[in-house]
Structures are given as structure tokens and as C-alpha cells.
């Protein structure tokens, strides 16, 4: 698995996990919480949403991309 970090990360950071064997991708969001501690959000409760791959993310790790419009 490879993790790429996208967009500006002062209060939250978009992370895309690339799974080598399957070629699948999964988007996570890391945020700064209380006491400047980082936490990961996994908000999907619908199984169809959990399996959905981020359309905006590059197909392979190491490429440039952005979830934010205009970047």
C-alpha cells in the first residue's frame, strides 16, 4: 500500500491509499482535533459508498492531483 497526501494540510489533509495488488484506491481525510492531535475520518456508512473509488485521484501514486476545485 502507498499513501499520497493531497491539498493544503494546515487543518485537514486528504490522503489517498493505493493498494498495490488490487489497483484499488481509497480516500481518507485526516484532521487536526483537540490539542492539535491528528485524527482520521471514515464517515461512509453505505457499503456502496465505501467501495467507491475517488474519481479525482490520480490512477497511480506519485502523480499530482487535488480534491479542491481549481487546483
C-alpha positions, 0 to 999 in steps of 0.5 A, spaced: 500 500 500 502 507 498 499 513 501 499 520 497 497 526 501 493 531 497 491 539 498 493 544 503 494 540 510 494 546 515 487 543 518 485 537 514 489 533 509 486 528 504 490 522 503 489 517 498 491 509 499 493 505 493 493 498 494 498 495 490 495 488 488 488 490 487 489 497 483 484 499 488 484 506 491 481 509 497 480 516 500 481 518 507 481 525 510 485 526 516 484 532 521 487 536 526 482 535 533 483 537 540 490 539 542 492 539 535 492 531 535 491 528 528 485 524 527 482 520 521 475 520 518 471 514 515 464 517 515 461 512 509 456 508 512 453 505 505 457 499 503 456 502 496 459 508 498 465 505 501 467 501 495 467 507 491 473 509 488 475 517 488 474 519 481 479 525 482 485 521 484 490 520 480 490 512 477 497 511 480 501 514 486 506 519 485 502 523 480 499 530 482 492 531 483 487 535 488 480 534 491 479 542 491 476 545 485 481 549 481 487 546 483 
